[in-house]
Amino acid sequence: MLKLLDTMEQARSEVKRVIQDKTLTHSQTVSALAKTAENLLPYPEGTPKEFSEMFDKGIICDLAEGHAPYAPRYILPDYEKFMRQGSKFLRLEPPSDLYEALNSLLIFYRHVPSVTHFPVFMGRIDRLLEPFIQHSDEARALIRGFLIHCDRTFTSSYCHMNLGPEDTKAGRIILDLEAELQHCVPNMTFRYDPTATPDDLAELAVKSALACANPAFAFDPMYVSDFGGEDYGIASCYNGLPIGGGAFSLSRIRLNRIAEQSDSMDDFFRNRLPRAADALCRFIEAKIRFIVEETPFFRSNFLAAEGFIDISRFAGLFGIVGLCECVNHLMKLQGKPAAFGSSEDANQLGVAVMECLQQEVGRFTSAYSAVWDNHFILHAQVGAENDEGVSPGARIAIGSEMPLYDHLRQAGLFHRFFPSGVGDIFPFDTTASRNHAAILDVFKGAFKVGMRYISTYAADSDLVRVTGYLAKRSDVAAYAGGSPALNDTVAGSVESFDKRGILSRKVRSI
């Protein structure tokens, strides 16, 4: 009884803190209160006994999914099916013109849940709209209003649209509008395929990215190979997932924390890393089991009932951060210089860490992740609270960057390990940002050396790609000064701006 009273007292205190927080909008307050209520429940049955110990030591992080997740973290509905058949639940017929198509999508988006309570995948938008484009001027005006609506209504930079790889009138309109509108929402990825994407379209995407940090570039052939076809989408930050499915859950380990608690290389590879990987796999499985077996989502939600998603196309995501710091610490254990990025020995040690982790994660069989042969997919996660001194995913620490082409080759060593998402960010100076063809050539070279995802922005841009999502410097400064922010992700960006040095990234020249 005492424990329950303590919990209720803590809950009351948290509720009061939330409702008195002047930096929250009304919808942000409602979401925070819902999370407080959810976290009154314990973690799901099956959570390993090692979880609390590893959580307290900073090894495992649940990425704020809550103690009792009641819907999948990331959902990628089959929007093309929706455009063909409409929805009985939403009382929508298939659209017959561009106005109806845009209106139907906005209605549908409102009913797609996620960990953020906003749609993390908004479809291959150019492909969805292209059949309805007749008059370019009218289309531009309607799509402009649609994009403004998305930015003001779906106030999370984790909302994500895809473009490409083929050339479309809709895609060109959107790329041109993005540079003008300067939006944080939606996040966008351009799926680039050198055999399908004309250079002038890709250069238009580069121009847009330099102006507003949108879109990022994904190497479509690599994703198509990993996912067995083009039926995948990029969601949230840069999460590659099956369309018509998604991710049940994403939790992660901080590799650097494991290394710091290891006595030797042998202790790290034989004991600490396998033990942490197994504990996280069992924790992810417990959360998935709860969603599938103890919530009604897949039995009652219209997305499943009408065939816009299928449970067989969902998987669990196993995330990592801190590979850079992990390798540097392991190098020190051997009495060698810590130089992840510039040292071949350190880079090959990083590959060995990932090969070991890949093997350990592959040992675990999930009862639910059918789309990935009943295994979890590795993901290079980009960061969360309390990650000070921890580099995102497999990235080189800010301040240790190498010359551009060396950096690209180094990143290419690691992107193959992460089918569900990995990326590197390269801001360019003003002179380079005027040479779109040259930057496209850089991206082409990056893909040839093994990179799957790359993003950029101009060094003087107000819009910055924080980790995998976007924020405005001006919004972050206003929020830090005590003003509410319409965009939910602004609050999470303050720590990245202040403590993780993202404004100190090496600016590239060509």
ABEGO torsion letter per residue (X at the ends): XAAAAAAAAAAAAAAAAAAABAABBAAAAAAAAAAAAAAABBBBBGBBAAAAAAAAAGABBAGGAEABBABBABBBBBAAAAAAAEBAAAGBBBBABAAAAAAAAAAAAAABBBAAGBBABAEBAAAAAAAABABAAAAAAAAAAAAAAAAAABBBAABBBBBOABBBAAAAAAAAAAAAAGBAOBBBBBBBBAAABBAAAAAAAAAAAAAAGOBBBBBAAAAAAAAGEABBBBBEAABBBBBGBEBABBBBBBAAAAAAABABAAAAAAAAAAAAAAAAAAAAAAAAAAAAAABAAAAABAAAAAGABBAAABBBBBBBBGAAAAAAAAAAAAGBBBBBGABAAAAAAAAAAAAAAAAAAAABBBAABAAAGGBBBBBBBAEBBGABGBBBEABBBBGABBBAAAAAAAAAAAAAABAAEBBBBBBBBAAAAABAAAAAAAAAAAAAAGBABBBBBBAABABBBAAABBBBAAAAAAAAAGBBBABAAAAAAAAAAAAAGAAABBBBBX
